[in-house]
């Protein structure tokens, strides 16, 4: 099941901040509340890969990864064919512990060959959403900050999880900026291990 507009409206600003309770067009790529989801806006902050094509992007080595990107701000970003950029949403999302969020690209950009990729927004996660944006077309495509970039769908869980994302100490909890891949070092882990048994409730 996916939540409809009237259900998302009840969640409002407690889940999406800022919350716009209608679809905004006015010559822009649409954003705000839609029929069965919420259209998120693209922020003006980007992590752009360095022009050189050498180097290794290791998800476990954030310091080296940071050297491969430049942080830029732009109202419009021209994404070349076959290029990739990291971006984020304008909105901060606070996912309730009984909901799962799925982010999909908007049709306007999909028809330009733009792929917007992100992982599921887990129950209990909060922050701005880092977006992985790729241009699959043979043309350069303009990305417009402050306008719609992706749609967030809300899916209720059949039962509440034993531990939601915030309780697990996830690496991306509370992010406020475009975030590079991060792996929590063993010393920073909370020490709990999966023993294959269920905790009594």
N, CA, C and O of each residue as an XYZ file, in Angstrom:
804
protein
N       0.841     -1.190      0.000
C       0.000      0.000      0.000
C       0.883      1.250      0.000
O       1.940      1.269      0.631
N       0.453      2.270     -0.697
C       1.149      3.552     -0.751
C       0.202      4.629     -0.238
O      -0.977      4.632     -0.594
N       0.699      5.544      0.593
C      -0.142      6.599      1.131
C      -0.607      7.549      0.039
O       0.147      7.862     -0.883
N      -1.865      8.012      0.144
C      -2.438      8.984     -0.776
C      -2.249     10.393     -0.227
O      -1.806     10.577      0.906
N      -2.591     11.384     -1.049
C      -2.354     12.782     -0.690
C      -2.983     13.181      0.642
O      -2.355     13.897      1.421
N      -4.208     12.735      0.923
C      -4.859     13.144      2.172
C      -4.132     12.578      3.393
O      -4.116     13.202      4.454
N      -3.526     11.384      3.240
C      -2.756     10.800      4.343
C      -1.420     11.512      4.518
O      -0.974     11.738      5.643
N      -0.789     11.861      3.410
C       0.486     12.585      3.472
C       0.277     13.970      4.063
O       1.132     14.474      4.792
N      -0.858     14.587      3.750
C      -1.168     15.914      4.302
C      -1.214     15.879      5.823
O      -0.794     16.833      6.478
N      -1.719     14.794      6.387
C      -1.796     14.676      7.839
C      -0.403     14.574      8.466
O      -0.193     15.011      9.597
N       0.541     13.998      7.729
C       1.928     13.929      8.215
C       2.544     15.323      8.215
O       3.183     15.740      9.181
N       2.335     16.034      7.104
C       2.739     17.431      6.987
C       4.184     17.719      7.330
O       5.084     16.945      7.005
N       4.394     18.850      7.996
C       5.733     19.354      8.272
C       6.479     18.533      9.309
O       7.697     18.665      9.432
N       5.783     17.692     10.053
C       6.488     16.827     11.004
C       7.348     15.794     10.286
O       8.299     15.268     10.864
N       7.017     15.501      9.026
C       7.773     14.519      8.235
C       8.559     15.185      7.112
O       9.684     14.772      6.831
N       7.999     16.202      6.462
C       8.671     16.898      5.358
C       8.727     18.383      5.693
O       7.695     19.019      5.904
N       9.933     18.926      5.739
C      10.110     20.326      6.122
C      11.062     21.022      5.148
O      12.217     20.612      5.031
N      10.601     22.075      4.437
C       9.255     22.637      4.455
C       8.260     21.779      3.684
O       8.626     21.080      2.739
N       6.996     21.841      4.098
C       5.927     21.072      3.469
C       5.039     22.006      2.656
O       4.590     23.036      3.159
N       4.788     21.647      1.401
C       3.915     22.420      0.519
C       2.728     21.538      0.179
O       2.890     20.503     -0.467
N       1.542     21.933      0.605
C       0.360     21.088      0.518
C      -0.366     21.103     -0.800
O      -1.566     20.834     -0.842
N       0.327     21.410     -1.882
C      -0.272     21.397     -3.220
C       0.835     21.204     -4.241
O       2.018     21.335     -3.924
N       0.443     20.891     -5.467
C       1.414     20.771     -6.549
C       1.699     22.156     -7.123
O       0.785     22.858     -7.554
N       2.975     22.542     -7.124
C       3.399     23.839     -7.654
C       3.987     23.630     -9.047
O       4.865     22.788     -9.237
N       3.501     24.399    -10.019
C       4.022     24.316    -11.387
C       4.583     25.675    -11.786
O       5.777     25.918    -11.605
N       3.771     26.548    -12.312
C       4.188     27.910    -12.668
C       5.468     27.934    -13.502
O       6.371     28.728    -13.239
N       5.542     27.066    -14.504
C       6.705     27.034    -15.382
C       7.897     26.288    -14.820
O       8.936     26.210    -15.476
N       7.774     25.731    -13.606
C       8.863     24.976    -12.989
C       8.614     23.481    -13.159
O       7.492     23.059    -13.441
N       9.661     22.689    -12.988
C       9.469     21.249    -12.852
C       8.717     21.071    -11.533
O       9.209     21.496    -10.488
N       7.543     20.456    -11.562
C       6.596     20.503    -10.447
C       7.163     19.932     -9.147
O       8.015     19.044     -9.152
N       6.663     20.471     -8.039
C       7.074     20.006     -6.711
C       5.928     20.215     -5.732
O       4.958     20.907     -6.039
N       6.047     19.612     -4.550
C       5.002     19.687     -3.541
C       4.167     18.418     -3.506
O       4.529     17.402     -4.098
N       3.038     18.495     -2.799
C       2.165     17.332     -2.622
C       1.567     16.901     -3.962
O       1.046     17.722     -4.716
N       1.652     15.594     -4.245
C       1.035     15.045     -5.451
C      -0.019     14.016     -5.037
O      -0.303     13.871     -3.848
N      -0.588     13.318     -5.980
C      -1.708     12.421     -5.697
C      -1.347     11.283     -4.749
O      -2.121     10.952     -3.850
N      -0.178     10.685     -4.944
C       0.220      9.536     -4.124
C       1.685      9.624     -3.723
O       2.377      8.609     -3.646
N       2.151     10.836     -3.469
C       3.542     11.020     -3.068
C       3.821     12.499     -2.847
O       2.913     13.330     -2.832
N       5.094     12.800     -2.677
C       5.507     14.195     -2.490
C       6.703     14.450     -3.387
O       7.703     13.735     -3.319
N       6.598     15.483     -4.240
C       7.676     15.815     -5.169
C       8.692     16.719     -4.486
O       8.385     17.849     -4.105
N       9.907     16.200     -4.339
C      10.996     16.881     -3.647
C      11.751     17.801     -4.595
O      11.826     17.546     -5.797
N      12.317     18.887     -4.036
C      13.065     19.851     -4.843
C      14.568     19.598     -4.778
O      15.086     19.071     -3.793
N      15.245     19.982     -5.837
C      16.695     19.893     -5.919
C      17.315     21.119     -5.261
O      16.961     22.247     -5.606
N      18.230     20.918     -4.324
C      18.935     22.032     -3.693
C      20.029     22.544     -4.627
O      20.339     21.913     -5.638
N      20.603     23.679     -4.283
C      21.623     24.311     -5.141
C      23.036     23.857     -4.788
O      24.007     24.459     -5.246
N      23.162     22.821     -3.993
C      24.471     22.295     -3.573
C      24.757     20.987     -4.304
O      23.916     20.090     -4.337
N      25.956     20.886     -4.892
C      26.329     19.692     -5.654
C      27.753     19.253     -5.301
O      28.603     20.076     -4.960
N      27.993     17.956     -5.389
C      29.355     17.423     -5.364
C      29.646     16.919     -6.782
O      29.079     15.924     -7.234
N      30.538     17.627     -7.465
C      30.840     17.350     -8.862
C      32.166     16.624     -8.951
O      33.155     17.096     -8.390
N      32.224     15.477     -9.644
C      33.496     14.771     -9.799
C      34.539     15.659    -10.465
O      34.225     16.450    -11.354
N      35.787     15.516    -10.019
C      36.883     16.276    -10.608
C      36.989     15.947    -12.094
O      36.603     14.862    -12.528
N      37.511     16.884    -12.860
C      37.569     16.706    -14.311
C      38.476     15.551    -14.727
O      38.243     14.900    -15.745
N      39.515     15.306    -13.925
C      40.396     14.199    -14.279
C      39.667     12.872    -14.093
O      38.840     12.746    -13.189
N      39.955     11.898    -14.920
C      39.257     10.624    -14.879
C      40.074      9.548    -14.163
O      39.697      8.376    -14.171
N      41.171      9.932    -13.556
C      41.972      8.965    -12.816
C      41.542      8.965    -11.354
O      40.828      9.863    -10.907
N      41.973      7.973    -10.632
C      41.639      7.875     -9.218
C      40.692      6.722     -8.957
O      40.012      6.235     -9.860
N      40.662      6.296     -7.711
C      39.818      5.186     -7.297
C      38.844      5.690     -6.239
O      39.256      6.290     -5.246
N      37.572      5.450     -6.448
C      36.548      5.846     -5.498
C      36.247      4.652     -4.596
O      35.567      3.709     -4.999
N      36.761      4.709     -3.377
C      36.610      3.621     -2.412
C      35.567      4.018     -1.376
O      35.773      4.995     -0.655
N      34.450      3.294     -1.277
C      33.405      3.672     -0.329
C      33.842      3.609      1.130
O      33.166      4.155      2.002
N      34.970      2.945      1.405
C      35.476      2.853      2.776
C      36.533      3.911      3.084
O      37.028      3.986      4.208
N      36.877      4.726      2.092
C      37.932      5.732      2.272
C      37.347      7.100      1.934
O      37.529      7.610      0.828
N      36.651      7.682      2.890
C      35.948      8.942      2.641
C      36.915     10.098      2.391
O      36.628     10.977      1.579
N      38.055     10.105      3.077
C      39.013     11.198      2.918
C      39.526     11.265      1.478
O      39.625     12.348      0.901
N      39.849     10.110      0.904
C      40.320     10.079     -0.480
C      39.179     10.403     -1.440
O      39.380     11.090     -2.441
N      37.977      9.904     -1.131
C      36.823     10.182     -1.983
C      36.560     11.681     -2.066
O      36.200     12.195     -3.124
N      36.741     12.384     -0.941
C      36.487     13.830     -0.914
C      37.392     14.581     -1.888
O      37.010     15.631     -2.404
N      38.594     14.045     -2.141
C      39.522     14.701     -3.053
C      39.105     14.551     -4.515
O      39.611     15.255     -5.389
N      38.184     13.632     -4.768
C      37.755     13.380     -6.142
C      36.557     14.242     -6.547
O      36.129     14.213     -7.701
N      36.015     15.014     -5.586
C      34.836     15.838     -5.849
C      35.092     17.287     -5.486
O      35.908     17.590     -4.616
N      34.391     18.168     -6.155
C      34.380     19.591     -5.811
C      32.968     19.965     -5.384
O      31.998     19.613     -6.056
N      32.849     20.681     -4.264
C      31.540     21.127     -3.787
C      31.224     22.470     -4.422
O      31.966     23.436     -4.241
N      30.132     22.536     -5.160
C      29.763     23.772     -5.861
C      28.308     24.120     -5.554
O      27.512     23.259     -5.180
N      27.983     25.400     -5.721
C      26.606     25.869     -5.602
C      26.203     26.494     -6.921
O      26.961     27.262     -7.513
N      25.006     26.163     -7.380
C      24.542     26.682     -8.667
C      23.028     26.630     -8.723
O      22.408     25.701     -8.206
N      22.432     27.642     -9.361
C      20.987     27.626     -9.582
C      20.627     26.729    -10.761
O      19.532     26.168    -10.818
N      21.561     26.602    -11.698
C      21.399     25.680    -12.822
C      22.716     24.944    -12.998
O      23.782     25.557    -12.970
N      22.646     23.630    -13.178
C      23.859     22.838    -13.394
C      23.714     22.096    -14.719
O      22.724     21.402    -14.946
N      24.707     22.249    -15.588
C      24.713     21.547    -16.865
C      25.436     20.214    -16.677
O      26.641     20.185    -16.430
N      24.696     19.115    -16.795
C      25.261     17.777    -16.605
C      25.513     17.157    -17.969
O      24.581     16.897    -18.729
N      26.789     16.922    -18.272
C      27.177     16.416    -19.580
C      26.784     14.969    -19.797
O      26.461     14.266    -18.840
N      26.807     14.508    -21.055
C      26.439     13.130    -21.358
C      27.358     12.139    -20.643
O      28.580     12.292    -20.639
N      26.748     11.128    -20.045
C      27.512     10.116    -19.335
C      28.093     10.574    -18.011
O      28.846      9.826    -17.388
N      27.766     11.790    -17.554
C      28.326     12.321    -16.319
C      27.420     12.019    -15.128
O      26.247     11.675    -15.275
N      28.010     12.162    -13.949
C      27.362     11.803    -12.687
C      27.621     12.911    -11.687
O      28.699     13.505    -11.689
N      26.656     13.196    -10.837
C      26.829     14.223     -9.815
C      26.049     13.804     -8.568
O      25.020     13.136     -8.666
N      26.541     14.195     -7.412
C      25.804     14.016     -6.165
C      25.111     15.328     -5.820
O      25.693     16.402     -5.969
N      23.884     15.240     -5.364
C      23.116     16.432     -5.001
C      22.299     16.103     -3.760
O      22.484     15.052     -3.146
N      21.396     17.006     -3.393
C      20.527     16.739     -2.236
C      19.186     17.429     -2.423
O      19.003     18.246     -3.326
N      18.261     17.077     -1.550
C      16.950     17.708     -1.579
C      16.963     19.004     -0.773
O      17.772     19.178      0.138
N      16.061     19.899     -1.121
C      15.816     21.084     -0.298
C      15.219     20.650      1.037
O      15.582     21.163      2.095
N      14.300     19.697      0.965
C      13.521     19.282      2.123
C      14.308     18.371      3.065
O      15.105     17.537      2.635
N      14.062     18.556      4.351
C      14.503     17.609      5.375
C      13.363     16.629      5.607
O      12.209     17.032      5.756
N      13.690     15.343      5.636
C      12.683     14.290      5.825
C      12.930     13.614      7.170
O      14.064     13.268      7.501
N      11.862     13.428      7.938
C      11.926     12.693      9.210
C      10.953     11.527      9.092
O       9.758     11.673      9.350
N      11.471     10.381      8.704
C      10.610      9.239      8.422
C      10.131      8.590      9.721
O      10.957      8.189     10.541
N       8.822      8.478      9.926
C       8.308      7.826     11.128
C       8.752      6.362     11.198
O       9.083      5.771     10.170
N       8.763      5.774     12.390
C       9.239      4.392     12.543
C       8.330      3.344     11.917
O       8.719      2.179     11.823
N       7.126      3.727     11.486
C       6.215      2.757     10.882
C       6.034      2.965      9.386
O       5.124      2.394      8.784
N       6.909      3.795      8.771
C       6.832      4.051      7.334
C       8.183      3.836      6.663
O       9.232      4.075      7.261
N       8.141      3.383      5.414
C       9.322      3.267      4.560
C       9.137      4.205      3.385
O       8.053      4.259      2.803
N      10.182      4.951      3.021
C      10.109      5.855      1.890
C      10.857      5.321      0.679
O      11.964      4.800      0.811
N      10.265      5.447     -0.486
C      10.898      5.076     -1.756
C      10.988      6.331     -2.617
O       9.986      7.016     -2.823
N      12.173      6.634     -3.117
C      12.390      7.817     -3.949
C      12.568      7.392     -5.400
O      13.404      6.545     -5.712
N      11.774      7.986     -6.278
C      11.875      7.689     -7.711
C      12.023      9.001     -8.474
O      11.632     10.061     -7.985
N      12.579      8.925     -9.650
C      12.786     10.115    -10.463
C      11.481     10.650    -11.041
O      10.491      9.925    -11.147
N      11.492     11.936    -11.417
C      10.329     12.544    -12.056
C      10.367     12.305    -13.568
O      11.436     12.229    -14.174
N       9.175     12.188    -14.161
C       9.096     11.848    -15.580
C       9.720     12.916    -16.468
O      10.275     12.590    -17.518
N       9.642     14.186    -16.070
C      10.206     15.260    -16.891
C      11.683     15.029    -17.144
O      12.143     15.132    -18.281
N      12.440     14.714    -16.080
C      13.870     14.467    -16.235
C      14.142     13.077    -16.818
O      15.107     12.900    -17.563
N      13.307     12.097    -16.489
C      13.499     10.752    -17.046
C      13.449     10.788    -18.568
O      14.159     10.035    -19.235
N      12.610     11.662    -19.115
C      12.474     11.770    -20.568
C      13.647     12.514    -21.200
O      13.771     12.587    -22.422
N      14.498     13.061    -20.347
C      15.747     13.674    -20.821
C      16.935     12.737    -20.627
O      18.076     13.106    -20.908
N      16.665     11.520    -20.145
C      17.743     10.562    -19.924
C      18.394     10.671    -18.555
O      19.468     10.112    -18.331
N      17.746     11.395    -17.626
C      18.311     11.577    -16.296
C      17.812     10.470    -15.365
O      16.608     10.243    -15.243
N      18.746      9.792    -14.718
C      18.437      8.761    -13.728
C      18.717      9.324    -12.341
O      19.841      9.733    -12.048
N      17.694      9.346    -11.483
C      17.848      9.784    -10.096
C      17.789      8.542     -9.221
O      16.762      7.865     -9.154
N      18.894      8.250     -8.554
C      19.001      7.027     -7.771
C      19.216      7.354     -6.306
O      20.007      8.234     -5.967
N      18.519      6.653     -5.449
C      18.786      6.715     -4.016
C      18.258      5.435     -3.403
O      17.407      4.761     -3.983
N      18.764      5.103     -2.230
C      18.315      3.898     -1.556
C      17.034      4.188     -0.774
O      16.699      5.355     -0.575
N      16.304      3.156     -0.323
C      15.086      3.393      0.446
C      15.345      4.269      1.674
O      16.402      4.183      2.299
N      14.368      5.110      2.007
C      14.444      5.943      3.200
C      13.875      5.117      4.351
O      12.661      4.951      4.468
N      14.749      4.612      5.181
C      14.342      3.640      6.190
C      13.537      4.276      7.320
O      13.673      5.469      7.592
N      12.695      3.473      7.978
C      11.966      3.967      9.148
C      12.930      4.540     10.188
O      13.949      3.926     10.503
N      12.602      5.722     10.718
C      13.429      6.341     11.743
C      14.574      7.174     11.217
O      15.281      7.804     12.003
N      14.786      7.199      9.875
C      15.876      8.014      9.317
C      15.422      9.460      9.214
O      14.241      9.735      9.002
N      16.371     10.391      9.368
C      16.053     11.798      9.147
C      17.246     12.530      8.556
O      18.397     12.153      8.778
N      16.956     13.581      7.801
C      17.998     14.401      7.183
C      17.573     14.844      5.794
O      16.474     14.526      5.340
N      18.454     15.585      5.118
C      18.230     15.849      3.694
C      18.663     14.594      2.936
O      19.554     13.869      3.379
N      18.032     14.349      1.804
C      18.312     13.133      1.040
C      19.398     13.409      0.017
O      19.257     14.292     -0.829
N      20.489     12.647      0.097
C      21.526     12.729     -0.935
C      21.038     11.983     -2.173
O      20.579     10.845     -2.082
N      21.140     12.631     -3.322
C      20.661     12.085     -4.587
C      21.843     11.770     -5.497
O      22.772     12.568     -5.619
N      21.802     10.614     -6.128
C      22.812     10.245     -7.118
C      22.174     10.442     -8.490
O      21.236      9.731     -8.850
N      22.681     11.403     -9.251
C      22.055     11.782    -10.518
C      23.006     11.483    -11.670
O      24.141     11.960    -11.686
N      22.539     10.693    -12.631
C      23.346     10.329    -13.796
C      22.628     10.746    -15.075
O      21.401     10.685    -15.163
N      23.408     11.169    -16.057
C      22.878     11.528    -17.369
C      23.169     10.385    -18.336
O      24.310     10.191    -18.755
N      22.137      9.639    -18.684
C      22.293      8.495    -19.584
C      22.138      8.878    -21.053
O      22.319      8.041    -21.937
N      21.805     10.138    -21.312
C      21.532     10.553    -22.688
C      22.823     10.992    -23.388
O      23.847     11.181    -22.731
N      22.781     11.156    -24.718
C      23.949     11.654    -25.452
C      24.043     13.174    -25.443
O      24.905     13.747    -26.109
N      23.155     13.836    -24.685
C      23.112     15.297    -24.665
C      23.406     15.825    -23.258
O      23.206     15.114    -22.273
N      23.872     17.048    -23.166
C      23.965     17.722    -21.876
C      22.550     18.105    -21.436
O      21.720     18.483    -22.263
N      22.283     18.006    -20.141
C      20.948     18.283    -19.599
C      21.072     19.308    -18.467
O      21.966     19.211    -17.627
N      20.173     20.281    -18.456
C      20.163     21.309    -17.416
C      19.370     20.817    -16.212
O      18.231     20.374    -16.356
N      19.970     20.892    -15.019
C      19.284     20.587    -13.765
C      18.956     21.912    -13.083
O      19.829     22.765    -12.929
N      17.704     22.084    -12.677
C      17.247     23.340    -12.097
C      17.094     23.213    -10.583
O      16.229     22.482    -10.100
N      17.933     23.925     -9.841
C      17.806     23.952     -8.385
C      16.530     24.696     -7.997
O      16.102     25.621     -8.687
N      15.929     24.276     -6.880
C      14.702     24.900     -6.407
C      13.449     24.357     -7.063
O      12.344     24.801     -6.752
N      13.607     23.392     -7.977
C      12.472     22.791     -8.672
C      12.459     21.287     -8.442
O      13.408     20.729     -7.892
N      11.374     20.627     -8.867
C      11.210     19.207     -8.609
C      12.302     18.357     -9.234
O      12.765     18.637    -10.340
N      12.713     17.309     -8.512
C      13.746     16.402     -9.012
C      13.357     14.937     -8.822
O      13.765     14.082     -9.608
N      12.570     14.641     -7.781
C      12.225     13.250     -7.493
C      10.949     13.192     -6.666
O      10.564     14.177     -6.036
N      10.296     12.036     -6.671
C       9.072     11.854     -5.889
C       9.310     10.867     -4.764
O       9.893      9.802     -4.967
N       8.849     11.232     -3.566
C       8.945     10.383     -2.379
C       7.609      9.692     -2.156
O       6.579     10.350     -2.010
N       7.630      8.360     -2.130
C       6.447      7.552     -1.867
C       6.530      6.998     -0.450
O       7.617      6.658      0.018
N       5.395      6.903      0.238
C       5.347      6.422      1.615
C       4.630      5.075      1.666
O       3.505      4.937      1.187
N       5.305      4.083      2.257
C       4.750      2.740      2.343
C       4.699      2.301      3.807
O       5.741      2.192      4.452
N       3.495      2.047      4.340
C       3.375      1.612      5.735
C       3.952      0.209      5.940
O       3.819     -0.656      5.075
N       4.586     -0.005      7.078
C       5.065     -1.337      7.448
C       3.931     -2.138      8.064
O       3.007     -1.568      8.644
N       3.997     -3.450      7.940
C       2.960     -4.296      8.532
C       3.121     -4.366     10.048
O       2.159     -4.624     10.772
N       4.341     -4.134     10.520
C       4.599     -4.088     11.951
C       5.772     -3.167     12.201
O       6.584     -2.952     11.301
N       5.884     -2.617     13.397
C       7.015     -1.732     13.708
C       8.290     -2.553     13.824
O       8.258     -3.666     14.349
N       9.419     -2.023     13.341
C      10.683     -2.765     13.427
C      11.191     -2.857     14.864
O      10.833     -2.041     15.714
N      12.026     -3.854     15.121
C      12.650     -3.972     16.432
C      13.511     -2.756     16.729
O      13.494     -2.229     17.842
N      14.257     -2.319     15.739
C      15.119     -1.145     15.883
C      15.065     -0.370     14.575
O      15.379     -0.917     13.517
N      14.666      0.907     14.636
C      14.635      1.703     13.420
C      16.021      2.303     13.143
O      16.948      2.138     13.937
N      16.148      2.995     12.016
C      17.461      3.474     11.552
C      18.180      4.317     12.597
O      19.376      4.135     12.828
N      17.469      5.226     13.223
C      18.091      6.090     14.227
C      18.625      5.312     15.408
O      19.674      5.658     15.951
N      17.925      4.268     15.817
C      18.362      3.451     16.947
C      19.554      2.580     16.597
O      20.297      2.163     17.485
N      19.745      2.300     15.317
C      20.883      1.477     14.887
C      22.157      2.291     14.694
O      23.218      1.723     14.433
N      22.069      3.614     14.817
C      23.256      4.440     14.631
C      23.748      4.457     13.206
O      24.951      4.370     12.964
N      22.824      4.568     12.246
C      23.192      4.566     10.832
C      24.121      5.713     10.464
O      24.054      6.793     11.051
N      24.984      5.470      9.488
C      26.035      6.431      9.122
C      25.487      7.736      8.562
O      26.153      8.768      8.636
N      24.282      7.700      8.003
C      23.761      8.894      7.326
C      22.655      9.589      8.121
O      21.948     10.443      7.586
N      22.509      9.229      9.376
C      21.462      9.844     10.191
C      21.761     11.325     10.436
O      22.875     11.690     10.813
N      20.743     12.177     10.212
C      20.875     13.592     10.506
C      21.699     14.391      9.520
O      22.111     15.506      9.841
N      21.960     13.863      8.319
C      22.805     14.601      7.375
C      22.123     15.893      6.927
O      20.915     15.927      6.692
N      22.919     16.949      6.817
C      22.401     18.266      6.449
C      23.015     18.776      5.154
O      22.729     19.898      4.737
N      23.844     17.978      4.520
C      24.544     18.392      3.321
C      24.690     17.192      2.399
O      24.385     16.067      2.797
N      25.153     17.415      1.172
C      25.432     16.302      0.265
C      26.539     15.457      0.897
O      27.601     15.974      1.244
N      26.288     14.167      1.041
C      27.182     13.310      1.828
C      27.814     12.227      0.967
O      27.129     11.525      0.224
N      29.127     12.105      1.078
C      29.873     11.067      0.366
C      29.645      9.708      1.025
O      29.144      9.644      2.148
N      30.011      8.607      0.330
C      29.861      7.282      0.944
C      30.608      7.205      2.262
O      31.738      7.678      2.383
N      29.962      6.604      3.244
C      30.516      6.533      4.590
C      30.312      5.137      5.159
O      29.207      4.596      5.123
N      31.373      4.566      5.677
C      31.298      3.285      6.380
C      31.746      3.523      7.815
O      32.834      4.049      8.049
N      30.908      3.138      8.778
C      31.228      3.360     10.187
C      32.357      2.420     10.601
O      32.221      1.204     10.467
N      33.488      2.970     11.110
C      34.601      2.112     11.555
C      34.166      1.203     12.698
O      33.239      1.545     13.432
N      34.818      0.047     12.865
C      34.433     -0.894     13.929
C      34.415     -0.260     15.312
O      33.545     -0.579     16.122
N      35.361      0.634     15.597
C      35.454      1.243     16.925
C      34.251      2.117     17.235
O      33.930      2.344     18.401
N      33.568      2.621     16.173
C      32.434      3.502     16.379
C      31.104      2.757     16.427
O      30.054      3.350     16.673
N      31.168      1.445     16.188
C      29.943      0.652     16.185
C      29.417      0.525     17.602
O      30.185      0.604     18.561
N      28.113      0.328     17.742
C      27.521      0.282     19.083
C      27.757     -1.042     19.804
O      27.307     -1.227     20.935
N      28.471     -1.970     19.142
C      28.858     -3.200     19.809
C      27.840     -4.314     19.707
O      28.148     -5.453     20.060
N      26.636     -4.025     19.235
C      25.631     -5.074     19.122
C      25.928     -5.917     17.901
O      26.316     -5.385     16.861
N      25.755     -7.205     18.009
C      25.988     -8.100     16.890
C      24.718     -8.898     16.610
O      23.921     -9.173     17.507
N      24.559     -9.247     15.381
C      23.407    -10.048     14.990
C      23.704    -11.513     15.314
O      24.517    -12.153     14.647
N      23.055    -12.019     16.314
C      23.310    -13.399     16.747
C      22.341    -14.379     16.116
O      22.428    -15.587     16.335
N      21.405    -13.839     15.319
C      20.434    -14.709     14.678
C      19.237    -14.987     15.563
O      18.360    -15.757     15.172
N      19.168    -14.381     16.753
C      18.037    -14.583     17.635
C      17.234    -13.292     17.735
O      17.776    -12.207     17.527
N      15.976    -13.400     18.045
C      15.109    -12.252     18.180
C      15.089    -11.766     19.626
O      15.033    -12.565     20.560
N      15.136    -10.464     19.794
C      15.032     -9.901     21.128
C      13.589     -9.950     21.601
O      12.670     -9.638     20.843
N      13.390    -10.344     22.859
C      12.040    -10.416     23.410
C      11.451     -9.015     23.512
O      12.152     -8.058     23.841
N      10.154     -8.905     23.225
C       9.489     -7.604     23.311
C       8.454     -7.610     24.431
O       7.786     -6.601     24.661
